[in-house]
Amino acid sequence: MQTKYTKKFKIEAVKRVLLRDSETTAIAVARSLGVKNSTLHGWVKSMKNKDLKEETNNTPSRGGCFEKKPYNWTIKERFEIIVESSKIPKEDLSEYCRKKGLFPHHLEKWKSEFIDSFGENRSKVIHDKKKLKNEIKTLSIELRRKEKALAEAAALLMLKKKANDLWPEREDF
C-alpha cells in the first residue's frame, strides 16, 4: 500500500534535506522521516523543478538561502534589492548577493537597466512604441480587409460551381 504525504510534509522534508549541515546525509534525513531515499530525492528534484510550490515560491538551496533565478525577479523586487545593496559596503556586497542567490554583476545590470529606462533613450523608446502600435493597427485593418475579400472570392467560386452543376454549359448554341 502506497503512503500519501501532504504537500506541507513534502516541503518540510525537502527543507530538512537542503538546509542540513555538512555532517548529516540525505539518507539519514530520509530514515528519520520514515521515507525512502529515492522518494525524498524525487521530492527535492520536483521542488527544484517548481512542481512542489511553497507559499513563498522560493526553493531553499544547500547554503540556507533561497534559490530564485535572476530572471525570475519582478521589477519591484529588483528595485528593492538595488536600494538595499546600495547601502552595503563593496566588501560585503558579495556575501549579500550570495544570500540572495545573485551575483554582483546582476545588480550592476539591473541598475543600468533602470537608469536607461529613465534616460535619454526613454523618449526614443516611447516614439518607437507608438510607431509600432500604429503599424500593428494598420496591418490589422489591412488583414481584416483581405480576409473579407478572400471570403467573398470563396463565396463567388462556390456559387459559380453550384451554377455550373445546376445549369451545365451547352455547346449546341
Phi and psi in degrees as a GROMACS rama.xvg file:
@    title "Ramachandran Plot"
@    xaxis  label "Phi"
@    yaxis  label "Psi"
@TYPE xy
-88.3112  133.909  GLN-2
-87.1266  134.165  THR-3
-95.8673  130.51  LYS-4
-111.983  144.749  TYR-5
-74.5796  159.328  THR-6
-62.8454  -36.679  LYS-7
-64.8828  -42.096  LYS-8
-61.9703  -43.5051  PHE-9
-61.7867  -43.4226  LYS-10
-64.369  -43.4605  ILE-11
-64.1664  -38.8455  GLU-12
-64.3811  -42.6978  ALA-13
-64.7162  -40.143  VAL-14
-59.9657  -42.9377  LYS-15
-62.7934  -36.7876  ARG-16
-70.1877  -46.6207  VAL-17
-76.1813  -26.5933  LEU-18
-100.641  10.9006  LEU-19
-71.1765  160.863  ARG-20
-79.9523  170.738  ASP-21
-68.7909  -19.5832  SER-22
-83.8706  -21.7935  GLU-23
-90.6328  136.649  THR-24
-96.9558  163.522  THR-25
-67.3025  -31.8182  ALA-26
-64.3662  -40.8088  ILE-27
-64.7424  -38.5114  ALA-28
-65.0829  -42.4701  VAL-29
-61.7284  -43.57  ALA-30
-63.3628  -42.4864  ARG-31
-65.04  -28.2464  SER-32
-88.9981  -13.8888  LEU-33
76.3916  33.9579  GLY-34
-122.835  147.436  VAL-35
-66.6438  147.334  LYS-36
-61.4644  -40.3597  ASN-37
-65.4884  -36.058  SER-38
-64.7609  -45.6569  THR-39
-63.8837  -40.4957  LEU-40
-61.8897  -40.0601  HIS-41
-63.2804  -39.1039  GLY-42
-64.2808  -42.6678  TRP-43
-62.1129  -44.4725  VAL-44
-63.1252  -44.1157  LYS-45
-68.3423  -33.1791  SER-46
-69.1072  -37.6335  MET-47
-67.1725  -28.1222  LYS-48
-86.4076  3.73077  ASN-49
69.3591  22.2629  LYS-50
-73.9624  -42.4894  ASP-51
-91.3147  124.976  LEU-52
-114.586  138.971  LYS-53
-103.599  164.556  GLU-54
-59.2294  -30.6204  GLU-55
-85.1894  -8.70065  THR-56
60.7423  21.0025  ASN-57
-116.785  152.939  ASN-58
-113.861  125.927  THR-59
-69.5788  141.732  PRO-60
-106.883  -179.905  SER-61
-62.5407  -32.2401  ARG-62
-76.0746  -3.69563  GLY-63
93.5503  -7.02585  GLY-64
-95.1707  178.113  CYS-65
-102.566  132.665  PHE-66
-77.7607  123.097  GLU-67
-150.057  116.758  LYS-68
-65.4345  142.673  LYS-69
-55.8179  -32.4278  PRO-70
-78.1906  -7.85886  TYR-71
-90.6673  -6.45769  ASN-72
-74.4839  137.46  TRP-73
-76.7295  166.223  THR-74
-61.0005  -41.2708  ILE-75
-63.2846  -45.1231  LYS-76
-63.8263  -39.8074  GLU-77
-61.7709  -45.0694  ARG-78
-61.9076  -44.3296  PHE-79
-61.9806  -40.3728  GLU-80
-66.1054  -39.3594  ILE-81
-63.455  -43.5823  ILE-82
-64.9897  -44.8216  VAL-83
-61.0141  -45.3032  GLU-84
-70.7306  -22.7555  SER-85
-67.7411  -22.3271  SER-86
-86.4809  -10.9476  LYS-87
-92.059  135.445  ILE-88
-62.8099  153.613  PRO-89
-56.1003  -34.5031  LYS-90
-66.0467  -33.8034  GLU-91
-95.2207  -2.12007  ASP-92
-65.0428  -39.6291  LEU-93
-63.7494  -41.3902  SER-94
-64.6719  -42.2407  GLU-95
-61.2727  -43.8002  TYR-96
-64.3271  -39.6349  CYS-97
-61.0557  -41.1312  ARG-98
-63.6746  -32.1104  LYS-99
-89.3216  -7.23885  LYS-100
79.0388  30.456  GLY-101
-123.116  174.802  LEU-102
-120.018  153.361  PHE-103
-57.2409  -30.3094  PRO-104
-68.2078  -25.1865  HIS-105
-64.9135  -42.7683  HIS-106
-62.3205  -43.0268  LEU-107
-62.4276  -41.9979  GLU-108
-63.4126  -45.1474  LYS-109
-62.328  -41.4493  TRP-110
-59.63  -46.8701  LYS-111
-64.9616  -35.5603  SER-112
-63.7454  -41.8197  GLU-113
-65.7628  -42.8496  PHE-114
-64.3898  -43.0537  ILE-115
-64.5593  -33.6848  ASP-116
-68.5642  -20.0209  SER-117
-112.662  6.04792  PHE-118
-90.5705  -153.358  GLY-119
-65.5312  -31.7375  GLU-120
-70.4654  -15.5988  ASN-121
-59.3947  -46.1812  ARG-122
-65.622  -36.5101  SER-123
-66.2929  -41.395  LYS-124
-63.7941  -43.071  VAL-125
-63.3209  -42.6223  ILE-126
-62.895  -45.7413  HIS-127
-62.5843  -38.0664  ASP-128
-63.9978  -44.4693  LYS-129
-62.8759  -41.9225  LYS-130
-61.7983  -43.2266  LYS-131
-66.214  -38.159  LEU-132
-62.2046  -44.2762  LYS-133
-63.3784  -40.2165  ASN-134
-64.4784  -41.1424  GLU-135
-62.7882  -42.3831  ILE-136
-62.6111  -45.4055  LYS-137
-62.3203  -45.0604  THR-138
-64.9624  -37.6166  LEU-139
-68.8852  -35.7118  SER-140
-64.5555  -45.0085  ILE-141
-63.7018  -39.532  GLU-142
-62.8699  -44.3065  LEU-143
-60.4653  -42.3349  ARG-144
-62.1701  -43.5581  ARG-145
-69.3714  -34.8584  LYS-146
-64.1562  -40.6831  GLU-147
-64.2292  -42.3874  LYS-148
-64.8682  -39.7246  ALA-149
-65.1746  -41.6302  LEU-150
-64.4  -39.9101  ALA-151
-64.9047  -42.5255  GLU-152
-63.873  -40.2117  ALA-153
-64.8986  -39.4832  ALA-154
-65.7498  -41.933  ALA-155
-63.6374  -40.3966  LEU-156
-62.6365  -42.26  LEU-157
-64.2777  -42.6623  MET-158
-63.1475  -42.1779  LEU-159
-62.9875  -41.418  LYS-160
-63.8987  -44.2664  LYS-161
-65.2492  -39.8846  LYS-162
-63.6442  -40.9584  ALA-163
-65.9532  -33.8353  ASN-164
-69.2048  -38.7427  ASP-165
-76.3043  -44.7546  LEU-166
-123.157  86.201  TRP-167
-62.8609  150.436  PRO-168
-71.3115  136.029  GLU-169
-102.595  137.491  ARG-170
-98.1279  -1.14169  GLU-171
-83.4399  1.41774  ASP-172
